[in-house]
Amino acid sequence: MDKFHVGVVSAAEFERAADYITELSNYCDYEDWLDSRYGRFMGLSMAGAEASLETVALDAFLDWCGGRRMLPSEAALDDYASKSSPGSDREPRLAAG
């Protein structure tokens, strides 16, 4: 069974996250975005995937993106969540330096 992690940031970090993740400007507020993320979680679950919502620390996520020279995005948030979730064998690695 495939495992998917849907990354979310906390309500307290949402406004700052919107400064870095351009897709967040498509939503009215944190609750609207969270509903969208929950919809992704539900869709994956209904399709038979093992899915979970994972709250990630914004600063750690941004550092991870910077170390990979990639733009922060919802897809990157999901990728980071899957690599940093407890029990994952794919821990995120930051660039040296």
C-alpha positions in Angstrom: 0.0 0.0 0.0 1.3 3.4 -0.9 1.9 5.9 2.0 1.2 9.6 1.4 1.8 12.5 3.8 -0.2 15.7 3.4 1.9 18.5 4.9 0.3 21.4 6.8 1.7 24.3 8.8 0.1 25.5 12.0 -2.4 28.3 12.1 0.1 30.5 13.8 2.6 30.1 10.9 0.1 30.3 8.0 0.4 34.0 7.3 4.2 33.8 7.2 4.0 30.6 5.1 1.9 32.5 2.6 4.9 34.8 2.0 6.9 31.8 0.8 4.3 29.3 -0.7 2.6 31.1 -3.5 -0.3 28.7 -3.7 -1.5 29.8 -0.3 -2.7 33.1 -1.7 -5.4 31.1 -3.5 -7.2 30.6 -0.2 -9.3 33.0 1.9 -7.8 32.0 5.2 -6.1 29.2 7.1 -9.4 27.3 7.5 -10.1 27.4 3.8 -6.6 26.0 3.1 -6.8 23.4 5.8 -10.1 22.2 4.2 -8.3 21.8 0.9 -5.5 19.9 2.5 -8.0 17.7 4.3 -9.8 17.1 1.0 -6.5 15.9 -0.5 -6.1 13.6 2.5 -9.6 12.2 2.1 -9.2 11.7 -1.6 -6.0 9.7 -1.1 -7.6 7.7 1.6 -10.7 6.9 -0.5 -8.4 5.8 -3.3 -6.9 3.2 -1.0 -3.7 4.9 -0.1 -2.5 5.1 3.5 -2.6 8.9 4.1 -1.9 11.1 7.0 -1.9 14.8 7.8 1.5 15.9 9.1 2.1 19.3 10.7 5.6 20.6 9.8 7.6 23.4 11.3 7.8 26.2 8.7 11.4 27.2 9.4 12.6 23.6 9.0 10.7 23.2 5.8 12.1 26.5 4.4 15.6 25.5 5.3 15.1 22.1 3.6 13.8 23.8 0.4 16.7 26.3 0.5 19.2 23.4 0.9 17.8 21.9 -2.3 17.4 25.2 -4.1 13.7 24.6 -4.7 10.8 26.9 -4.4 8.5 26.2 -1.4 5.2 24.8 -2.7 2.4 22.5 -1.5 4.0 19.6 -3.4 7.3 20.3 -1.6 5.5 20.6 1.7 4.0 17.1 1.1 7.4 15.7 0.1 9.0 17.2 3.2 6.2 15.8 5.4 6.8 12.4 4.0 10.5 12.5 4.5 10.4 14.0 8.0 7.5 12.0 9.5 8.3 9.7 12.4 9.4 6.3 11.3 10.3 7.5 7.8 13.4 5.9 6.4 13.8 9.0 4.2 14.9 11.7 6.7 15.3 15.1 5.2 18.9 16.2 4.9 20.0 19.8 4.9 22.8 21.0 2.7 26.1 21.3 4.4 27.4 24.7 5.2 
